[in-house]
Amino acid sequence: MRYERILTEVLDTPWAITRDFLALIAEVLSRRVAGRPFADEEIAQRIRAGQERAAARGSGARIGAVAVMPILGAMLPRAEAMETSGAVSTQQLVAAFDALVADPSVSAIVLDFDSPGGSAGGIEEFAQRVQDAGATKPVVAIANPMMASAAYWVGSAATELIASPSALVGSIGVYSAHEDISAFLEKEGVRVTLVAAGPKKTLTSPFEPLSAEGRAEIQKHVDEFYAMFVRTVARGRGVSQTTVREEFGQGGVVGAAEAVDRKMADRVGTLNDAIALAAKRAGVKLQVEAMGSPLAVNDDPAKFRLALAERGL
């Protein structure tokens, strides 16, 4: 399999993700391009780590009429191709969310985030679905502990947003990267000749230095997605776009208390709090079976947390 075209698409794509995670994705593909793929055991270890992390978080749960939907890892279109990077499919997340919205037995939804963000593609559509759903049933988002970039883009559209005490929230920004591997390939004795039709087709090729025109083309797309991101956050959080640009971290993440101070989140709380709030907003009383008897959500917080843990939450 050839990875050069994938590398170009990945790096040029507008990303709403933390820098460290994109570096990991680029590392996987760059090593493929350079002919130094990960060893089979290393790939297996990465896959196992991602599976164990997902299994520990659970695939979702129902607490009475409240559905908890985990959003874990980087959100990427067609993420199955990037399984070694711990990604999750944006399309699959949207389909799962739509199913919960359509389910008449679900009165409220909790989006349980631990995500560095992802590709900007498909995120605005996901955020719009979350906002639209709020008209029929409450959607509570929780940063547990990370809701960064594209994850915050989606979470900010929820009815209410909670940050766990150790949460990192924000990273409102979009960027693309260009990796010029021409010098490396030349050192390896490889010269790539591009034959293309269309004046912009090879503007951002990794096989040659980025031209001023190529940079401008990438910047244009980054600006478009950033404007969309800011507009959605402003609408979801009920503030001006200027406030989002100037006071919501300016592309950086902030802690839970600061997020509340800046109106990036509504309150500091736990997943238990998010579930209780969702139930309250929906006007339903939650009960779980704990220690052999029904336990209402607010009767004994410690026992309730234990009951949630037994259900993988």
C-alpha positions as CSV (number, residue, x, y, z in Angstrom):
1,M,0.0,0.0,0.0
2,R,1.3,3.5,-0.8
3,Y,0.8,6.2,1.8
4,E,2.1,9.3,0.1
5,R,-1.3,10.5,-1.0
6,I,-2.8,9.7,2.4
7,L,0.0,11.7,4.1
8,T,-0.8,14.7,1.9
9,E,-4.5,14.5,2.6
10,V,-4.0,14.1,6.3
11,L,-1.6,17.0,6.8
12,D,-3.4,19.3,4.4
13,T,-6.8,18.6,6.0
14,P,-8.0,21.3,8.4
15,W,-7.6,19.9,11.9
16,A,-9.3,20.8,15.1
17,I,-7.2,18.7,17.3
18,T,-4.4,19.1,19.9
19,R,-0.9,19.3,18.3
20,D,0.4,16.3,20.1
21,F,-2.3,14.0,18.7
22,L,-1.8,15.2,15.1
23,A,1.9,14.6,15.5
24,L,1.2,11.0,16.4
25,I,-1.0,10.5,13.3
26,A,1.6,12.1,11.1
27,E,4.3,9.9,12.6
28,V,2.4,6.8,11.7
29,L,2.0,7.9,8.1
30,S,5.5,9.4,7.7
31,R,7.1,6.2,8.7
32,R,5.1,4.4,6.1
33,V,6.1,6.9,3.4
34,A,9.8,6.6,4.4
35,G,9.6,2.8,4.2
36,R,10.0,2.3,8.0
37,P,6.6,1.0,9.1
38,F,5.9,0.0,12.7
39,A,6.7,-3.5,13.5
40,D,3.8,-5.9,13.7
41,E,4.1,-6.2,17.5
42,E,4.2,-2.4,18.0
43,I,1.1,-2.0,15.9
44,A,-0.6,-4.8,17.9
45,Q,0.4,-3.0,21.2
46,R,-1.1,0.3,20.0
47,I,-4.3,-1.5,18.9
48,R,-4.5,-3.3,22.2
49,A,-4.0,-0.1,24.2
50,G,-6.8,1.6,22.3
51,Q,-9.1,-1.4,22.8
52,E,-8.3,-1.5,26.5
53,R,-8.9,2.2,26.9
54,A,-12.3,1.9,25.1
55,A,-13.3,-1.2,27.1
56,A,-12.5,0.6,30.4
57,R,-14.7,3.5,29.4
58,G,-17.5,1.3,28.1
59,S,-19.5,1.5,24.9
60,G,-22.4,3.4,26.5
61,A,-25.0,2.8,29.1
62,R,-28.6,3.4,30.0
63,I,-29.4,4.7,33.5
64,G,-33.1,4.7,33.5
65,A,-34.2,7.1,30.7
66,V,-30.8,8.7,30.4
67,A,-28.4,7.4,27.8
68,V,-24.6,7.9,28.3
69,M,-22.6,8.0,25.1
70,P,-18.8,8.0,25.4
71,I,-16.8,9.9,22.8
72,L,-13.3,8.6,23.2
73,G,-10.2,9.4,21.2
74,A,-9.7,11.5,18.0
75,M,-12.7,11.9,15.8
76,L,-11.9,11.2,12.2
77,P,-13.9,10.5,9.0
78,R,-13.5,6.8,8.2
79,A,-11.4,6.3,11.3
80,E,-11.1,2.6,10.8
81,A,-8.0,3.3,8.6
82,M,-6.2,4.9,11.5
83,E,-6.8,2.3,14.2
84,T,-3.2,2.5,15.4
85,S,-3.7,6.1,16.4
86,G,-6.7,5.5,18.7
87,A,-9.2,7.2,16.5
88,V,-13.0,6.9,16.4
89,S,-15.2,7.3,13.4
90,T,-17.2,10.6,13.2
91,Q,-19.8,8.9,11.1
92,Q,-20.3,6.2,13.6
93,L,-20.6,8.7,16.4
94,V,-23.3,10.6,14.5
95,A,-25.2,7.5,13.7
96,A,-25.1,6.4,17.4
97,F,-26.3,9.9,18.5
98,D,-29.1,10.0,15.9
99,A,-30.3,6.6,17.2
100,L,-30.5,7.9,20.8
101,V,-32.4,11.0,19.7
102,A,-34.9,8.9,17.8
103,D,-35.3,6.4,20.6
104,P,-38.6,7.2,22.5
105,S,-37.3,5.4,25.6
106,V,-34.4,7.9,25.9
107,S,-35.4,11.1,27.7
108,A,-32.0,12.7,27.9
109,I,-28.5,12.1,26.6
110,V,-25.1,12.6,28.3
111,L,-22.1,13.0,25.9
112,D,-19.1,11.7,27.9
113,F,-16.0,13.3,26.2
114,D,-12.4,12.3,26.5
115,S,-11.1,13.5,23.2
116,P,-8.3,15.7,21.8
117,G,-10.5,16.7,18.9
118,G,-10.1,15.5,15.3
119,S,-10.5,16.3,11.7
120,A,-12.7,19.3,11.0
121,G,-14.6,17.3,8.4
122,G,-18.1,16.3,9.6
123,I,-17.8,18.1,13.0
124,E,-20.1,21.1,12.2
125,E,-22.8,18.6,11.1
126,F,-22.4,16.7,14.3
127,A,-22.6,19.9,16.4
128,Q,-25.7,20.9,14.5
129,R,-27.4,17.6,15.3
130,V,-26.5,18.1,19.0
131,Q,-28.0,21.5,19.0
132,D,-31.1,20.4,17.2
133,A,-31.6,17.5,19.6
134,G,-31.8,19.9,22.5
135,A,-35.1,21.1,21.3
136,T,-36.7,17.7,22.0
137,K,-34.6,16.2,24.8
138,P,-31.7,17.6,27.0
139,V,-28.2,16.9,25.9
140,V,-25.5,17.3,28.6
141,A,-21.9,17.2,27.6
142,I,-19.1,16.5,30.1
143,A,-15.3,17.0,29.6
144,N,-14.1,13.8,31.3
145,P,-11.3,14.8,31.4
146,M,-10.6,16.2,27.9
147,M,-12.9,18.1,25.6
148,A,-10.5,19.8,23.2
149,S,-10.9,21.4,19.8
150,A,-13.4,19.4,17.6
151,A,-14.6,17.7,20.8
152,Y,-15.4,21.1,22.3
153,W,-16.9,22.2,18.9
154,V,-19.5,19.4,19.4
155,G,-19.8,19.7,23.2
156,S,-20.4,23.4,23.1
157,A,-23.7,22.8,21.2
158,A,-25.1,20.8,24.1
159,T,-27.9,22.0,26.3
160,E,-25.4,22.3,29.2
161,L,-21.7,21.6,29.5
162,I,-19.9,20.2,32.6
163,A,-16.2,20.1,33.2
164,S,-14.8,17.4,35.5
165,P,-12.5,18.8,38.2
166,S,-9.4,17.7,36.3
167,A,-10.7,18.6,32.9
168,L,-9.0,20.4,30.0
169,V,-11.4,22.4,27.9
170,G,-11.2,24.5,24.8
171,S,-8.4,24.5,22.2
172,I,-10.7,26.5,19.8
173,G,-8.6,26.7,16.7
174,V,-8.0,25.0,13.3
175,Y,-4.7,24.3,11.6
176,S,-3.2,22.3,8.8
177,A,0.4,21.1,8.3
178,H,2.6,20.7,5.4
179,E,5.5,18.2,5.5
180,D,8.2,18.7,2.9
181,I,9.9,15.3,2.6
182,S,11.7,16.1,-0.7
183,A,15.2,16.5,0.9
184,F,14.8,13.2,2.8
185,L,13.7,11.3,-0.3
186,E,16.6,12.8,-2.3
187,K,19.0,11.7,0.4
188,E,17.6,8.2,0.0
189,G,18.0,8.3,-3.7
190,V,14.4,8.8,-4.5
191,R,13.1,11.5,-6.8
192,V,9.4,12.0,-7.3
193,T,8.1,13.5,-10.5
194,L,4.6,14.9,-10.3
195,V,2.4,14.8,-13.5
196,A,-0.9,16.5,-12.9
197,A,-3.8,18.4,-14.6
198,G,-5.2,21.4,-12.9
199,P,-3.1,24.3,-11.7
200,K,-3.8,23.7,-8.0
201,K,-3.6,19.9,-7.9
202,T,0.0,19.7,-6.6
203,L,0.1,23.0,-4.7
204,T,0.6,21.3,-1.3
205,S,2.5,18.2,-2.4
206,P,4.9,16.8,0.3
207,F,7.5,16.1,-2.4
208,E,8.5,19.7,-2.8
209,P,8.8,22.9,-0.7
210,L,5.5,24.7,0.0
211,S,5.1,27.7,-2.3
212,A,3.5,31.0,-1.2
213,E,0.5,30.2,-3.3
214,G,0.2,26.8,-1.7
215,R,0.4,28.3,1.8
216,A,-2.3,30.8,0.9
217,E,-4.5,28.0,-0.3
218,I,-4.1,26.1,3.0
219,Q,-4.7,29.2,5.0
220,K,-7.9,30.0,3.2
221,H,-9.4,26.6,4.2
222,V,-8.1,26.9,7.8
223,D,-9.8,30.3,8.1
224,E,-13.1,29.0,6.7
225,F,-13.2,26.2,9.3
226,Y,-12.1,28.4,12.1
227,A,-14.9,30.9,11.4
228,M,-17.4,28.0,11.4
229,F,-16.0,26.7,14.7
230,V,-16.2,30.1,16.4
231,R,-19.7,30.8,15.1
232,T,-21.0,27.4,16.4
233,V,-19.3,27.9,19.8
234,A,-20.7,31.4,20.1
235,R,-24.2,30.2,19.3
236,G,-24.0,27.2,21.7
237,R,-22.5,29.2,24.6
238,G,-24.7,32.2,24.1
239,V,-21.9,34.7,23.7
240,S,-20.5,36.8,20.9
241,Q,-18.0,35.6,18.3
242,T,-15.6,38.2,19.6
243,T,-15.8,36.8,23.1
244,V,-15.0,33.3,21.7
245,R,-12.0,34.6,19.7
246,E,-10.6,36.7,22.5
247,E,-11.7,35.2,25.8
248,F,-12.1,31.4,25.2
249,G,-8.5,30.5,25.4
250,Q,-7.3,31.7,22.0
251,G,-6.5,28.2,20.8
252,G,-5.3,26.9,24.2
253,V,-7.0,24.7,26.7
254,V,-8.0,25.8,30.2
255,G,-8.8,24.0,33.4
256,A,-12.3,23.3,34.7
257,A,-12.7,26.3,37.1
258,E,-11.3,28.7,34.5
259,A,-13.6,27.3,31.9
260,V,-16.6,28.1,34.1
261,D,-15.2,31.6,34.8
262,R,-14.9,32.2,31.1
263,K,-18.4,30.8,30.4
264,M,-16.8,28.0,28.3
265,A,-18.6,25.6,30.7
266,D,-21.6,25.8,33.0
267,R,-20.2,24.1,36.1
268,V,-17.6,21.8,37.5
269,G,-18.9,18.3,38.2
270,T,-18.5,14.5,37.7
271,L,-20.2,12.1,35.3
272,N,-22.6,11.3,38.1
273,D,-23.5,15.0,38.2
274,A,-24.0,15.1,34.5
275,I,-26.4,12.1,34.6
276,A,-28.3,13.7,37.5
277,L,-28.5,17.0,35.7
278,A,-29.7,15.3,32.5
279,A,-32.4,13.5,34.4
280,K,-33.5,16.7,36.1
281,R,-33.7,18.6,32.9
282,A,-35.8,15.8,31.4
283,G,-38.0,15.7,34.4
284,V,-37.4,12.0,35.1
285,K,-36.3,10.2,38.3
286,L,-33.4,7.8,38.0
287,Q,-33.0,4.6,39.8
288,V,-30.3,1.9,39.5
289,E,-30.1,-1.4,41.2
290,A,-27.4,-1.1,43.8
291,M,-26.6,-3.5,46.6
292,G,-29.9,-5.3,46.0
293,S,-32.3,-2.5,46.1
294,P,-33.4,0.5,44.0
295,L,-31.3,3.6,44.6
296,A,-32.4,7.0,43.5
297,V,-29.8,9.2,41.9
298,N,-29.5,11.6,44.8
299,D,-30.1,9.3,47.8
300,D,-26.5,8.3,48.4
301,P,-23.9,9.7,45.9
302,A,-21.2,7.3,47.0
303,K,-23.4,4.2,46.4
304,F,-24.7,5.7,43.2
305,R,-21.1,6.1,41.9
306,L,-20.4,2.5,42.8
307,A,-23.5,1.4,40.9
308,L,-22.3,3.3,37.9
309,A,-18.9,1.8,38.1
310,E,-20.4,-1.6,38.1
311,R,-22.0,-0.7,34.8
312,G,-18.8,0.5,33.3
313,L,-19.3,4.2,33.8
